Amino acid sequence: MKHTSTSPYSATVTRQVGAGPQQTFTVIVPINLSTIFTGYWFLPAVKDVRDYPGRWDEAGLSRTPIFSDGNSAHETLVTHTPPSSFSYEIRDFTGVFGRLVEAAHGVWYFEPAPDGGTTVSWTYTFTPRAFFGPLIRYAILPLWSRYMARALRLACDEVMSVS
């Protein structure tokens, strides 16, 4: 029996970085996922990315993140609008997560800050499978928000390390 989805649940994190939007966008969009997704509690790290075209700069490109627990997912770049935003969709999660979540969607915004830096905002939305909405909303999403905040901090640190 195929599970049907329920209402999506989102988390947003925001951080200031001392570089302009163009530089921030240029560093973060193609960042090595394993440097920012290092694992958090039971949420696995990204250990590798397969089927990667070598660039991440055109809507429709896709790749397969491989997680530290041996599972994977299929990620597709949906929009790429330098230097203001990009978005992606993740489907086909394997393992337990694949039974809980139908899809996830991420969108990053890069807005000029008054001090000449950039405000980076990242929203991640889970579309749970039927019956799993409460689990996603009350158990996964709070942990995922903390994981996102750490990943965003690491991504912004990377921006500043190349400036």
N, CA and C atoms as an extended XYZ file, in Angstrom:
489
Properties=species:S:1:pos:R:3:atomname:S:1:resname:S:1:resid:I:1 pbc="F F F"
N         0.832       -1.180        0.000 N   MET     1
C         0.000        0.000        0.000 CA  MET     1
C         0.876        1.242        0.000 C   MET     1
N         0.619        2.173       -0.882 N   LYS     2
C         1.381        3.411       -0.973 CA  LYS     2
C         0.880        4.400        0.069 C   LYS     2
N         1.830        4.986        0.793 N   HIS     3
C         1.476        6.006        1.766 CA  HIS     3
C         1.211        7.314        1.029 C   HIS     3
N         0.267        8.075        1.482 N   THR     4
C         0.047        9.395        0.912 CA  THR     4
C         0.575       10.437        1.875 C   THR     4
N         0.921       11.603        1.353 N   SER     5
C         1.542       12.624        2.183 CA  SER     5
C         0.511       13.397        2.999 C   SER     5
N         1.027       14.094        3.997 N   THR     6
C         0.215       14.967        4.828 CA  THR     6
C         0.792       16.375        4.723 C   THR     6
N         0.325       17.275        5.561 N   SER     7
C         0.790       18.655        5.535 CA  SER     7
C         2.295       18.737        5.719 C   SER     7
N         2.949       19.630        4.971 N   PRO     8
C         4.393       19.796        5.135 CA  PRO     8
C         4.727       20.576        6.416 C   PRO     8
N         5.937       20.365        6.908 N   TYR     9
C         6.432       21.051        8.101 CA  TYR     9
C         7.782       21.663        7.774 C   TYR     9
N         7.967       22.932        8.171 N   SER    10
C         9.167       23.681        7.801 CA  SER    10
C         9.933       24.181        9.010 C   SER    10
N        11.220       24.373        8.787 N   ALA    11
C        12.103       25.025        9.749 CA  ALA    11
C        12.938       26.037        8.971 C   ALA    11
N        13.227       27.175        9.608 N   THR    12
C        14.051       28.207        8.974 CA  THR    12
C        15.153       28.623        9.932 C   THR    12
N        16.363       28.759        9.407 N   VAL    13
C        17.489       29.297       10.166 CA  VAL    13
C        18.063       30.468        9.372 C   VAL    13
N        18.609       31.440       10.103 N   THR    14
C        19.165       32.641        9.486 CA  THR    14
C        20.477       32.977       10.168 C   THR    14
N        21.409       33.501        9.379 N   ARG    15
C        22.724       33.877        9.928 CA  ARG    15
C        23.294       35.024        9.094 C   ARG    15
N        24.041       35.884        9.760 N   GLN    16
C        24.761       36.965        9.091 CA  GLN    16
C        26.171       36.486        8.772 C   GLN    16
N        26.669       36.900        7.609 N   VAL    17
C        28.054       36.605        7.245 CA  VAL    17
C        28.669       37.901        6.731 C   VAL    17
N        29.949       38.087        6.979 N   GLY    18
C        30.615       39.345        6.658 CA  GLY    18
C        31.081       39.492        5.221 C   GLY    18
N        30.602       38.681        4.323 N   ALA    19
C        30.941       38.791        2.900 CA  ALA    19
C        29.687       39.177        2.137 C   ALA    19
N        29.869       39.736        0.962 N   GLY    20
C        28.737       40.146        0.140 CA  GLY    20
C        27.959       38.965       -0.417 C   GLY    20
N        26.747       39.228       -0.918 N   PRO    21
C        25.901       38.147       -1.441 CA  PRO    21
C        26.544       37.330       -2.555 C   PRO    21
N        27.258       37.974       -3.481 N   GLN    22
C        27.853       37.216       -4.595 CA  GLN    22
C        28.859       36.198       -4.088 C   GLN    22
N        29.761       36.630       -3.218 N   GLN    23
C        30.763       35.702       -2.678 CA  GLN    23
C        30.099       34.617       -1.838 C   GLN    23
N        29.148       35.005       -1.013 N   THR    24
C        28.471       34.050       -0.149 CA  THR    24
C        27.761       32.987       -0.982 C   THR    24
N        27.030       33.420       -1.999 N   PHE    25
C        26.328       32.505       -2.899 CA  PHE    25
C        27.330       31.580       -3.597 C   PHE    25
N        28.408       32.161       -4.121 N   THR    26
C        29.397       31.406       -4.888 CA  THR    26
C        30.062       30.311       -4.059 C   THR    26
N        30.257       30.553       -2.760 N   VAL    27
C        30.881       29.550       -1.894 CA  VAL    27
C        29.860       28.517       -1.413 C   VAL    27
N        28.678       28.968       -1.003 N   ILE    28
C        27.729       28.047       -0.371 CA  ILE    28
C        27.038       27.107       -1.355 C   ILE    28
N        26.648       27.593       -2.511 N   VAL    29
C        25.852       26.744       -3.418 CA  VAL    29
C        26.565       25.428       -3.760 C   VAL    29
N        27.827       25.445       -4.173 N   PRO    30
C        28.476       24.168       -4.526 CA  PRO    30
C        29.246       23.521       -3.373 C   PRO    30
N        29.009       23.934       -2.131 N   ILE    31
C        29.812       23.473       -0.994 CA  ILE    31
C        29.796       21.941       -0.884 C   ILE    31
N        30.896       21.419       -0.432 N   ASN    32
C        31.012       19.981       -0.185 CA  ASN    32
C        30.078       19.631        0.977 C   ASN    32
N        29.030       18.863        0.722 N   LEU    33
C        28.021       18.562        1.734 CA  LEU    33
C        28.599       17.899        2.978 C   LEU    33
N        29.654       17.116        2.818 N   SER    34
C        30.221       16.417        3.976 CA  SER    34
C        30.917       17.372        4.944 C   SER    34
N        31.230       18.587        4.522 N   THR    35
C        31.873       19.537        5.428 CA  THR    35
C        30.869       20.258        6.313 C   THR    35
N        29.594       20.265        5.936 N   ILE    36
C        28.604       20.974        6.760 CA  ILE    36
C        27.574       20.036        7.387 C   ILE    36
N        27.334       18.879        6.786 N   PHE    37
C        26.390       17.904        7.350 CA  PHE    37
C        27.195       16.804        8.031 C   PHE    37
N        27.578       17.064        9.274 N   THR    38
C        28.500       16.184        9.987 CA  THR    38
C        27.808       15.247       10.971 C   THR    38
N        26.479       15.225       10.944 N   GLY    39
C        25.703       14.368       11.835 CA  GLY    39
C        25.255       15.115       13.076 C   GLY    39
N        24.103       14.719       13.580 N   TYR    40
C        23.574       15.327       14.805 CA  TYR    40
C        22.643       14.317       15.455 C   TYR    40
N        22.978       13.876       16.642 N   TRP    41
C        22.261       12.826       17.347 CA  TRP    41
C        22.069       11.633       16.417 C   TRP    41
N        20.816       11.259       16.131 N   PHE    42
C        20.595       10.117       15.240 CA  PHE    42
C        20.508       10.530       13.774 C   PHE    42
N        20.626       11.818       13.491 N   LEU    43
C        20.613       12.279       12.093 CA  LEU    43
C        22.004       12.075       11.514 C   LEU    43
N        22.117       11.323       10.421 N   PRO    44
C        23.434       10.951        9.918 CA  PRO    44
C        24.166       12.086        9.210 C   PRO    44
N        25.465       11.918        9.115 N   ALA    45
C        26.313       12.817        8.339 CA  ALA    45
C        26.187       12.468        6.857 C   ALA    45
N        26.554       13.415        6.007 N   VAL    46
C        26.733       13.114        4.587 CA  VAL    46
C        28.183       12.664        4.441 C   VAL    46
N        28.377       11.453        3.941 N   LYS    47
C        29.720       10.895        3.794 CA  LYS    47
C        30.263       11.010        2.378 C   LYS    47
N        29.370       11.078        1.402 N   ASP    48
C        29.797       11.092        0.002 CA  ASP    48
C        28.644       11.632       -0.830 C   ASP    48
N        28.945       12.020       -2.045 N   VAL    49
C        27.919       12.409       -3.016 CA  VAL    49
C        28.248       11.692       -4.315 C   VAL    49
N        27.304       10.912       -4.796 N   ARG    50
C        27.502       10.163       -6.039 CA  ARG    50
C        26.661       10.773       -7.153 C   ARG    50
N        26.968       10.373       -8.361 N   ASP    51
C        26.249       10.853       -9.547 CA  ASP    51
C        26.271       12.373       -9.620 C   ASP    51
N        27.331       12.966       -9.096 N   TYR    52
C        27.466       14.414       -9.057 CA  TYR    52
C        28.049       14.896      -10.384 C   TYR    52
N        27.400       15.833      -11.047 N   PRO    53
C        27.873       16.269      -12.365 CA  PRO    53
C        29.120       17.145      -12.319 C   PRO    53
N        29.648       17.441      -11.118 N   GLY    54
C        30.842       18.262      -11.009 CA  GLY    54
C        30.535       19.740      -10.873 C   GLY    54
N        29.291       20.106      -11.027 N   ARG    55
C        28.866       21.486      -10.841 CA  ARG    55
C        27.448       21.485      -10.300 C   ARG    55
N        27.056       22.597       -9.695 N   TRP    56
C        25.731       22.697       -9.078 CA  TRP    56
C        25.216       24.095       -9.374 C   TRP    56
N        25.014       24.352      -10.664 N   ASP    57
C        24.726       25.723      -11.091 CA  ASP    57
C        23.638       25.831      -12.155 C   ASP    57
N        22.800       24.818      -12.270 N   GLU    58
C        21.752       24.840      -13.290 CA  GLU    58
C        20.566       23.985      -12.828 C   GLU    58
N        19.389       24.593      -12.872 N   ALA    59
C        18.184       23.849      -12.491 CA  ALA    59
C        18.103       22.555      -13.295 C   ALA    59
N        17.726       21.483      -12.620 N   GLY    60
C        17.598       20.177      -13.255 CA  GLY    60
C        18.759       19.241      -12.970 C   GLY    60
N        19.911       19.787      -12.526 N   LEU    61
C        21.026       18.915      -12.164 CA  LEU    61
C        20.638       18.104      -10.938 C   LEU    61
N        21.188       16.905      -10.824 N   SER    62
C        20.867       16.069       -9.666 CA  SER    62
C        22.114       15.354       -9.173 C   SER    62
N        22.006       14.837       -7.955 N   ARG    63
C        23.094       14.109       -7.303 CA  ARG    63
C        22.498       13.209       -6.229 C   ARG    63
N        23.320       12.309       -5.702 N   THR    64
C        22.865       11.352       -4.691 CA  THR    64
C        23.731       11.453       -3.444 C   THR    64
N        23.266       12.154       -2.410 N   PRO    65
C        24.001       12.155       -1.147 CA  PRO    65
C        23.951       10.766       -0.498 C   PRO    65
N        25.095       10.326        0.015 N   ILE    66
C        25.216        9.054        0.720 CA  ILE    66
C        25.477        9.388        2.187 C   ILE    66
N        24.658        8.833        3.073 N   PHE    67
C        24.735        9.165        4.486 CA  PHE    67
C        25.585        8.166        5.263 C   PHE    67
N        26.019        8.584        6.440 N   SER    68
C        26.898        7.749        7.260 CA  SER    68
C        26.233        6.465        7.737 C   SER    68
N        24.915        6.395        7.684 N   ASP    69
C        24.216        5.159        8.075 CA  ASP    69
C        24.019        4.212        6.893 C   ASP    69
N        24.594        4.565        5.733 N   GLY    70
C        24.508        3.716        4.550 CA  GLY    70
C        23.331        4.031        3.649 C   GLY    70
N        22.444        4.908        4.064 N   ASN    71
C        21.285        5.265        3.252 CA  ASN    71
C        21.627        6.396        2.294 C   ASN    71
N        20.675        6.728        1.432 N   SER    72
C        20.909        7.762        0.427 CA  SER    72
C        19.590        8.448        0.092 C   SER    72
N        19.680        9.445       -0.779 N   ALA    73
C        18.507       10.167       -1.274 CA  ALA    73
C        18.872       10.740       -2.638 C   ALA    73
N        17.884       11.193       -3.358 N   HIS    74
C        18.101       11.792       -4.674 CA  HIS    74
C        17.774       13.280       -4.579 C   HIS    74
N        18.749       14.130       -4.879 N   GLU    75
C        18.591       15.577       -4.769 CA  GLU    75
C        18.618       16.214       -6.154 C   GLU    75
N        17.684       17.124       -6.407 N   THR    76
C        17.611       17.837       -7.680 CA  THR    76
C        17.606       19.337       -7.425 C   THR    76
N        18.452       20.052       -8.132 N   LEU    77
C        18.474       21.507       -8.047 CA  LEU    77
C        17.265       22.036       -8.811 C   LEU    77
N        16.389       22.760       -8.122 N   VAL    78
C        15.142       23.245       -8.718 CA  VAL    78
C        15.314       24.639       -9.299 C   VAL    78
N        15.932       25.542       -8.528 N   THR    79
C        16.195       26.900       -9.026 CA  THR    79
C        17.625       27.280       -8.702 C   THR    79
N        18.182       28.141       -9.514 N   HIS    80
C        19.548       28.661       -9.310 CA  HIS    80
C        19.535       30.095       -9.822 C   HIS    80
N        19.444       31.053       -8.880 N   THR    81
C        19.280       32.461       -9.239 CA  THR    81
C        20.369       33.285       -8.544 C   THR    81
N        21.596       33.290       -9.110 N   PRO    82
C        22.689       34.016       -8.466 CA  PRO    82
C        22.436       35.532       -8.489 C   PRO    82
N        22.829       36.249       -7.467 N   PRO    83
C        23.352       35.769       -6.195 CA  PRO    83
C        22.290       35.736       -5.099 C   PRO    83
N        21.012       35.626       -5.478 N   SER    84
C        19.953       35.809       -4.476 CA  SER    84
C        19.362       34.529       -3.880 C   SER    84
N        19.313       33.413       -4.623 N   SER    85
C        18.671       32.227       -4.048 CA  SER    85
C        18.964       30.971       -4.867 C   SER    85
N        18.739       29.846       -4.227 N   PHE    86
C        18.693       28.566       -4.920 CA  PHE    86
C        17.793       27.649       -4.117 C   PHE    86
N        17.238       26.635       -4.782 N   SER    87
C        16.379       25.685       -4.090 CA  SER    87
C        16.600       24.295       -4.671 C   SER    87
N        16.218       23.313       -3.878 N   TYR    88
C        16.404       21.918       -4.279 CA  TYR    88
C        15.309       21.071       -3.668 C   TYR    88
N        15.126       19.905       -4.253 N   GLU    89
C        14.164       18.936       -3.747 CA  GLU    89
C        14.891       17.623       -3.532 C   GLU    89
N        14.546       16.957       -2.440 N   ILE    90
C        15.131       15.653       -2.139 CA  ILE    90
C        14.003       14.637       -2.065 C   ILE    90
N        14.169       13.542       -2.793 N   ARG    91
C        13.185       12.450       -2.830 CA  ARG    91
C        13.929       11.123       -2.740 C   ARG    91
N        13.152       10.090       -2.705 N   ASP    92
C        13.696        8.727       -2.742 CA  ASP    92
C        14.685        8.449       -1.616 C   ASP    92
N        14.349        8.929       -0.412 N   PHE    93
C        15.155        8.576        0.752 CA  PHE    93
C        15.083        7.063        0.933 C   PHE    93
N        16.197        6.457        1.276 N   THR    94
C        16.192        5.027        1.572 CA  THR    94
C        16.191        4.842        3.090 C   THR    94
N        15.987        3.623        3.537 N   GLY    95
C        16.007        3.330        4.959 CA  GLY    95
C        14.755        3.816        5.668 C   GLY    95
N        14.850        3.924        6.982 N   VAL    96
C        13.712        4.325        7.802 CA  VAL    96
C        13.177        5.681        7.377 C   VAL    96
N        14.059        6.603        7.076 N   PHE    97
C        13.610        7.947        6.708 CA  PHE    97
C        12.722        7.924        5.468 C   PHE    97
N        13.010        7.024        4.555 N   GLY    98
C        12.190        6.887        3.358 CA  GLY    98
C        10.772        6.421        3.656 C   GLY    98
N        10.598        5.748        4.771 N   ARG    99
C         9.250        5.328        5.168 CA  ARG    99
C         8.492        6.453        5.873 C   ARG    99
N         9.219        7.446        6.370 N   LEU   100
C         8.603        8.558        7.099 CA  LEU   100
C         8.324        9.783        6.229 C   LEU   100
N         9.191       10.016        5.240 N   VAL   101
C         9.163       11.261        4.481 CA  VAL   101
C         9.012       10.988        2.993 C   VAL   101
N         8.066       11.659        2.381 N   GLU   102
C         7.891       11.558        0.934 CA  GLU   102
C         8.926       12.407        0.198 C   GLU   102
N         9.153       13.632        0.693 N   ALA   103
C        10.087       14.551        0.035 CA  ALA   103
C        10.521       15.626        1.023 C   ALA   103
N        11.567       16.326        0.649 N   ALA   104
C        12.019       17.498        1.390 CA  ALA   104
C        12.385       18.556        0.360 C   ALA   104
N        12.214       19.811        0.743 N   HIS   105
C        12.515       20.915       -0.160 CA  HIS   105
C        13.305       21.953        0.627 C   HIS   105
N        14.403       22.399        0.060 N   GLY   106
C        15.209       23.431        0.711 CA  GLY   106
C        15.309       24.651       -0.172 C   GLY   106
N        15.310       25.812        0.451 N   VAL   107
C        15.523       27.062       -0.284 CA  VAL   107
C        16.424       27.965        0.556 C   VAL   107
N        17.425       28.523       -0.090 N   TRP   108
C        18.384       29.425        0.534 CA  TRP   108
C        18.217       30.800       -0.110 C   TRP   108
N        18.221       31.847        0.737 N   TYR   109
C        18.165       33.233        0.264 CA  TYR   109
C        19.395       33.974        0.764 C   TYR   109
N        19.932       34.838       -0.085 N   PHE   110
C        21.112       35.638        0.221 CA  PHE   110
C        20.734       37.100       -0.005 C   PHE   110
N        20.591       37.848        1.084 N   GLU   111
C        20.146       39.237        0.989 CA  GLU   111
C        21.226       40.166        1.516 C   GLU   111
N        21.470       41.280        0.814 N   PRO   112
C        22.464       42.240        1.309 CA  PRO   112
C        22.094       42.722        2.709 C   PRO   112
N        23.071       42.745        3.587 N   ALA   113
C        22.873       43.262        4.941 CA  ALA   113
C        23.334       44.721        4.969 C   ALA   113
N        22.797       45.529        5.871 N   PRO   114
C        23.158       46.950        5.935 CA  PRO   114
C        24.655       47.188        6.132 C   PRO   114
N        25.352       46.249        6.780 N   ASP   115
C        26.787       46.433        7.043 CA  ASP   115
C        27.674       46.011        5.870 C   ASP   115
N        27.064       45.652        4.749 N   GLY   116
C        27.842       45.207        3.590 CA  GLY   116
C        27.983       43.704        3.520 C   GLY   116
N        27.564       43.007        4.538 N   GLY   117
C        27.605       41.548        4.544 CA  GLY   117
C        26.342       40.974        3.917 C   GLY   117
N        26.005       39.777        4.325 N   THR   118
C        24.858       39.072        3.763 CA  THR   118
C        24.055       38.413        4.873 C   THR   118
N        22.747       38.479        4.750 N   THR   119
C        21.860       37.698        5.601 CA  THR   119
C        21.510       36.442        4.816 C   THR   119
N        21.861       35.303        5.368 N   VAL   120
C        21.581       34.019        4.725 CA  VAL   120
C        20.419       33.373        5.472 C   VAL   120
N        19.365       33.027        4.734 N   SER   121
C        18.213       32.333        5.316 CA  SER   121
C        18.011       31.022        4.576 C   SER   121
N        17.762       29.980        5.346 N   TRP   122
C        17.575       28.644        4.776 CA  TRP   122
C        16.308       28.052        5.370 C   TRP   122
N        15.380       27.687        4.507 N   THR   123
C        14.151       27.024        4.937 CA  THR   123
C        14.138       25.612        4.373 C   THR   123
N        13.815       24.673        5.221 N   TYR   124
C        13.761       23.265        4.834 CA  TYR   124
C        12.371       22.756        5.179 C   TYR   124
N        11.721       22.138        4.221 N   THR   125
C        10.353       21.674        4.402 CA  THR   125
C        10.269       20.179        4.159 C   THR   125
N         9.763       19.459        5.141 N   PHE   126
C         9.527       18.025        5.014 CA  PHE   126
C         8.077       17.787        4.630 C   PHE   126
N         7.841       16.904        3.676 N   THR   127
C         6.499       16.413        3.371 CA  THR   127
C         6.435       14.980        3.878 C   THR   127
N         5.817       14.792        5.048 N   PRO   128
C         5.779       13.442        5.626 CA  PRO   128
C         4.787       12.540        4.910 C   PRO   128
N         5.031       11.264        5.011 N   ARG   129
C         4.048       10.297        4.532 CA  ARG   129
C         2.880       10.274        5.521 C   ARG   129
N         1.769        9.735        5.077 N   ALA   130
C         0.562        9.669        5.913 CA  ALA   130
C         0.887        9.074        7.272 C   ALA   130
N         0.270        9.616        8.286 N   PHE   131
C         0.369        9.169        9.667 CA  PHE   131
C         1.666        9.575       10.368 C   PHE   131
N         2.658       10.082        9.632 N   PHE   132
C         3.938       10.402       10.250 CA  PHE   132
C         4.139       11.894       10.482 C   PHE   132
N         3.142       12.703       10.159 N   GLY   133
C         3.241       14.147       10.383 CA  GLY   133
C         3.611       14.510       11.811 C   GLY   133
N         2.913       13.965       12.824 N   PRO   134
C         3.265       14.318       14.206 CA  PRO   134
C         4.709       13.940       14.572 C   PRO   134
N         5.182       12.796       14.108 N   LEU   135
C         6.557       12.386       14.385 CA  LEU   135
C         7.542       13.384       13.770 C   LEU   135
N         7.293       13.769       12.517 N   ILE   136
C         8.164       14.735       11.858 CA  ILE   136
C         8.111       16.070       12.596 C   ILE   136
N         6.901       16.533       12.888 N   ARG   137
C         6.727       17.858       13.497 CA  ARG   137
C         7.325       17.950       14.898 C   ARG   137
N         7.090       16.939       15.728 N   TYR   138
C         7.472       17.049       17.133 CA  TYR   138
C         8.787       16.367       17.509 C   TYR   138
N         9.281       15.466       16.694 N   ALA   139
C        10.531       14.769       17.022 CA  ALA   139
C        11.655       15.110       16.046 C   ALA   139
N        11.403       14.965       14.761 N   ILE   140
C        12.458       15.175       13.770 CA  ILE   140
C        12.762       16.659       13.577 C   ILE   140
N        11.742       17.474       13.366 N   LEU   141
C        11.948       18.882       13.031 CA  LEU   141
C        12.739       19.658       14.094 C   LEU   141
N        12.475       19.477       15.387 N   PRO   142
C        13.291       20.203       16.371 CA  PRO   142
C        14.780       19.844       16.298 C   PRO   142
N        15.087       18.558       16.108 N   LEU   143
C        16.488       18.162       15.954 CA  LEU   143
C        17.055       18.668       14.638 C   LEU   143
N        16.263       18.560       13.581 N   TRP   144
C        16.710       19.009       12.264 CA  TRP   144
C        17.027       20.504       12.286 C   TRP   144
N        16.244       21.293       13.020 N   SER   145
C        16.497       22.735       13.127 CA  SER   145
C        17.867       23.006       13.731 C   SER   145
N        18.231       22.237       14.747 N   ARG   146
C        19.557       22.409       15.360 CA  ARG   146
C        20.665       21.974       14.400 C   ARG   146
N        20.407       20.901       13.675 N   TYR   147
C        21.363       20.419       12.672 CA  TYR   147
C        21.540       21.487       11.588 C   TYR   147
N        20.430       22.079       11.155 N   MET   148
C        20.486       23.147       10.151 CA  MET   148
C        21.309       24.337       10.645 C   MET   148
N        21.080       24.748       11.891 N   ALA   149
C        21.792       25.901       12.435 CA  ALA   149
C        23.299       25.649       12.431 C   ALA   149
N        23.697       24.430       12.806 N   ARG   150
C        25.124       24.103       12.789 CA  ARG   150
C        25.658       24.059       11.359 C   ARG   150
N        24.905       23.455       10.442 N   ALA   151
C        25.337       23.394        9.045 CA  ALA   151
C        25.468       24.793        8.456 C   ALA   151
N        24.527       25.678        8.774 N   LEU   152
C        24.595       27.054        8.269 CA  LEU   152
C        25.815       27.776        8.846 C   LEU   152
N        26.086       27.576       10.123 N   ARG   153
C        27.283       28.192       10.725 CA  ARG   153
C        28.545       27.703       10.026 C   ARG   153
N        28.642       26.402        9.788 N   LEU   154
C        29.805       25.855        9.100 CA  LEU   154
C        29.926       26.388        7.676 C   LEU   154
N        28.798       26.528        6.987 N   ALA   155
C        28.827       27.079        5.623 CA  ALA   155
C        29.292       28.530        5.638 C   ALA   155
N        28.820       29.315        6.598 N   CYS   156
C        29.233       30.715        6.684 CA  CYS   156
C        30.712       30.823        7.081 C   CYS   156
N        31.183       29.920        7.937 N   ASP   157
C        32.610       29.886        8.276 CA  ASP   157
C        33.440       29.629        7.019 C   ASP   157
N        32.942       28.747        6.162 N   GLU   158
C        33.637       28.446        4.904 CA  GLU   158
C        33.705       29.697        4.017 C   GLU   158
N        32.614       30.460        3.962 N   VAL   159
C        32.607       31.706        3.195 CA  VAL   159
C        33.704       32.629        3.689 C   VAL   159
N        33.804       32.776        4.992 N   MET   160
C        34.788       33.700        5.553 CA  MET   160
C        36.228       33.179        5.409 C   MET   160
N        36.396       31.864        5.314 N   SER   161
C        37.748       31.312        5.174 CA  SER   161
C        38.328       31.553        3.785 C   SER   161
N        37.471       31.830        2.800 N   VAL   162
C        37.983       32.093        1.451 CA  VAL   162
C        38.013       33.582        1.128 C   VAL   162
N        37.558       34.426        2.066 N   SER   163
C        37.568       35.871        1.777 CA  SER   163
C        38.892       36.503        2.123 C   SER   163
